Amino acid sequence: MIDRPVTEDDLHAYIDGRLDETRRAEVAAYLERHPDVDRRFASYSGQRGTLRSALDRVIEEPIPTHLNLRHMIASRRRNRGSSWRLAAAAVLFLFAGGSGGWYMHEMVTPPREGVAALAREAFESYATYASDRIRPVELRADNIAQLVDWAAERMGRKPVLPDLSQSGYRLMGGRVISTPHGAGLMLMYDNDHGMRLVMLTRPMAVDQARTMTPLSDGKVDGWSWASSGMGYSLVGSLPSEALHPLADDVRRQVQNQA
């Protein structure tokens, strides 16, 4: 019996776990004989795991408002002249809930929106910069005026820089960061024990006014809210109940300076 050659399709099916037992053993033997190919496809397997970890969270996201079926039906009643378009959209939405879900999610909807998106961006900023002991901020607190001007130019809104010194946290400085929803201002605070907090603020297209909401990303907790079209998210490796009074203080200062 002539052995079947191992193709690229076989190798991809191998790392995806889609081969039967016999063919899997044949591919495994092939990889043992070709360590260079084995290393290449091992890296693909690692990338697959990383992508799965990053994208699985999308399943937990709320349905965007403009694709909510109840909202679509209400729109149909307000505008019967375009009923066939809305009916088609509803069919597509229902289909997206089945086998086409991920495809439609990418094609028709923004992957994240509202204060939940803002919180996720704050978590990502914390993960990237809070542990940096060399350059956690772009402009330090002694360049506050320059930081405010920079953020105002990029966001189109002059930001408020809350003072948390009464709670034992000093403003270290900040940086303007890029988000999927435009420019945002990241501020970083620390205390005498080396604990760091990150606050992210940016203009909001969705959830322009939203009460404070607790959100968590595993090891990091936070509170997010929106007022007058600006969103705010304060995050850190403190329990949610310990962050709450700090977030309340930020909210009060923002309202007083609005």
C-alpha positions in Angstrom: 0.0 0.0 0.0 1.4 3.4 -1.0 1.3 6.0 1.8 -0.6 9.1 1.0 1.6 12.3 0.9 1.0 14.7 3.7 -0.3 18.0 2.4 -0.7 21.5 3.9 -4.4 20.7 4.3 -3.5 17.7 6.4 -1.2 19.7 8.6 -3.8 22.4 9.2 -6.5 19.8 9.9 -4.0 18.1 12.3 -3.6 21.2 14.5 -7.3 21.8 14.3 -8.0 18.3 15.6 -10.0 17.3 12.5 -8.3 14.2 11.4 -9.3 10.6 12.1 -7.1 8.5 14.3 -5.3 6.7 11.5 -4.5 9.9 9.5 -3.5 11.8 12.7 -0.9 9.1 13.5 0.5 9.3 9.9 0.8 13.1 10.1 2.4 12.9 13.6 5.0 10.5 12.2 5.6 12.9 9.3 6.2 15.8 11.7 8.7 13.7 13.7 10.7 13.2 10.5 10.5 16.9 9.5 11.3 19.0 12.6 11.3 22.3 10.6 7.7 21.7 9.5 6.8 20.6 13.1 8.2 23.9 14.5 6.3 26.0 11.9 2.9 24.3 12.6 3.5 24.4 16.4 3.7 28.2 16.0 0.4 28.1 14.1 -1.2 26.1 16.9 0.0 28.7 19.4 -1.5 31.5 17.3 -4.8 29.6 17.1 -4.9 29.3 20.9 -4.2 33.0 21.3 -6.9 34.0 18.8 -9.4 31.7 20.5 -8.7 33.3 23.9 -9.0 36.8 22.5 -12.2 36.2 20.5 -14.1 33.9 22.7 -15.0 37.0 24.8 -17.1 38.3 22.0 -19.8 35.7 22.7 -20.4 37.4 26.1 -21.0 40.8 24.6 -24.5 42.3 24.4 -26.3 42.5 21.1 -25.6 46.0 19.6 -28.7 48.2 19.9 -29.1 48.7 16.2 -29.3 44.9 15.6 -31.7 44.2 18.5 -34.8 42.5 17.0 -37.2 44.5 19.1 -35.6 47.7 18.0 -35.8 46.6 14.3 -39.5 45.8 14.6 -40.2 49.2 16.2 -38.3 50.9 13.4 -40.4 49.0 10.9 -43.6 50.3 12.4 -42.3 53.9 12.2 -41.3 53.5 8.6 -43.5 50.9 6.8 -42.2 52.1 3.4 -39.0 50.2 4.0 -40.5 47.1 5.5 -38.9 44.7 3.0 -35.4 46.0 3.9 -36.0 45.5 7.6 -37.5 42.1 7.1 -34.4 41.1 5.2 -32.2 42.5 7.9 -34.2 40.5 10.5 -33.7 37.4 8.5 -30.0 38.1 8.3 -29.8 38.7 12.0 -31.5 35.5 12.8 -29.2 33.7 10.5 -26.2 35.4 12.2 -27.3 33.8 15.4 -26.7 30.4 13.9 -23.8 29.2 11.8 -23.1 32.6 10.3 -22.8 34.4 13.7 -19.1 35.3 13.7 -19.1 36.2 10.0 -22.0 38.6 10.4 -20.5 40.0 13.6 -17.4 41.1 11.7 -19.3 42.3 8.6 -22.2 44.2 10.0 -21.5 45.2 13.6 -18.7 46.9 15.4 -17.2 44.3 17.7 -17.6 46.4 20.8 -19.5 49.5 21.8 -20.6 51.6 24.8 -19.1 51.6 28.3 -18.3 47.9 28.0 -15.9 48.8 25.1 -14.5 51.7 27.1 -13.8 49.4 30.0 -12.1 46.8 27.8 -9.8 49.6 26.4 -9.0 50.7 29.9 -8.2 47.1 30.9 -5.9 46.8 27.9 -4.2 50.1 28.7 -3.6 48.9 32.3 -2.2 45.6 31.1 0.2 47.4 28.7 1.4 50.3 30.8 0.8 49.8 34.5 3.6 47.3 34.9 6.1 49.5 32.9 8.8 50.7 35.3 10.6 52.7 32.6 8.1 54.8 30.7 4.5 54.1 31.9 3.4 57.6 30.8 4.3 59.7 27.8 4.0 63.1 29.7 4.6 63.3 33.4 2.6 65.3 35.9 4.9 68.3 35.7 3.8 68.7 32.0 0.0 68.8 32.8 -0.7 71.8 30.6 1.0 70.1 27.6 -0.9 66.9 28.3 -4.3 68.7 28.4 -3.6 70.5 25.2 -2.4 67.3 23.5 -5.5 65.4 24.6 -7.9 68.3 23.7 -6.5 68.5 20.2 -6.8 64.7 19.5 -10.2 64.2 21.2 -11.9 67.5 20.3 -12.8 67.9 24.0 -10.8 69.4 26.8 -10.4 66.6 29.4 -10.7 66.9 33.2 -7.7 65.5 35.2 -9.1 64.4 38.5 -7.1 64.8 41.7 -7.0 61.7 43.8 -4.4 62.9 46.3 -6.9 62.9 49.1 -7.3 59.2 48.7 -3.5 58.7 48.6 -3.0 58.5 44.8 -0.8 60.9 43.0 -1.1 61.7 39.3 1.9 60.3 37.5 1.0 61.6 34.1 -0.6 60.2 31.0 -0.6 59.7 27.3 -3.0 59.9 24.3 -3.9 56.5 23.1 -5.6 55.1 20.0 -8.8 53.1 20.4 -11.2 51.5 17.9 -13.5 54.5 18.7 -11.0 57.3 18.4 -8.4 59.0 20.5 -8.6 58.6 24.3 -6.6 60.0 27.2 -5.1 57.6 29.6 -4.1 58.9 33.1 -2.1 56.9 35.6 -2.0 57.2 39.4 0.1 55.5 42.0 0.4 55.5 45.8 3.1 55.0 48.4 2.8 51.2 48.1 3.4 51.0 44.4 -0.3 50.4 43.5 -1.2 51.9 40.2 -4.6 52.9 38.8 -5.5 53.8 35.2 -8.3 56.1 34.1 -9.3 56.2 30.5 -11.6 58.9 29.0 -12.8 59.5 25.5 -15.8 60.8 23.6 -18.7 58.3 23.3 -20.7 57.5 20.2 -22.8 55.0 22.2 -23.8 55.2 25.9 -23.3 59.0 25.9 -25.0 59.1 29.4 -24.7 56.0 31.5 -24.7 55.3 35.2 -21.6 53.8 36.9 -21.2 50.1 36.0 -18.8 47.6 37.6 -16.8 45.5 35.1 -14.0 43.0 35.6 -11.3 41.5 33.4 -10.2 38.7 35.7 -7.4 40.1 37.8 -8.4 43.8 37.2 -11.6 45.4 38.2 -13.1 48.7 37.3 -16.0 51.1 37.1 -17.2 52.8 33.9 -19.8 55.4 33.1 -20.6 58.2 30.7 -21.8 61.8 31.1 -22.5 64.5 28.5 -21.0 62.5 25.7 -17.7 61.6 27.5 -16.9 58.2 28.9 -14.8 57.4 31.9 -13.3 54.1 33.2 -11.2 53.7 36.3 -9.5 50.4 36.6 -6.9 48.7 38.9 -5.9 45.6 40.7 -8.1 46.5 43.7 -11.4 44.9 44.6 -14.4 46.5 43.0 -15.7 47.8 46.3 -12.3 49.5 47.0 -12.3 51.2 43.6 -15.9 52.4 43.9 -15.3 55.4 46.2 -12.3 56.5 44.0 -14.5 56.3 40.9 -17.2 58.3 42.7 -14.6 60.9 43.5 -13.6 61.1 39.8 -17.2 61.4 38.8 -17.9 64.2 41.2 -14.8 66.2 40.0 -15.8 65.8 36.4 -19.3 67.0 37.0 -18.1 70.0 39.1 -15.7 71.0 36.3 -18.1 70.4 33.4 
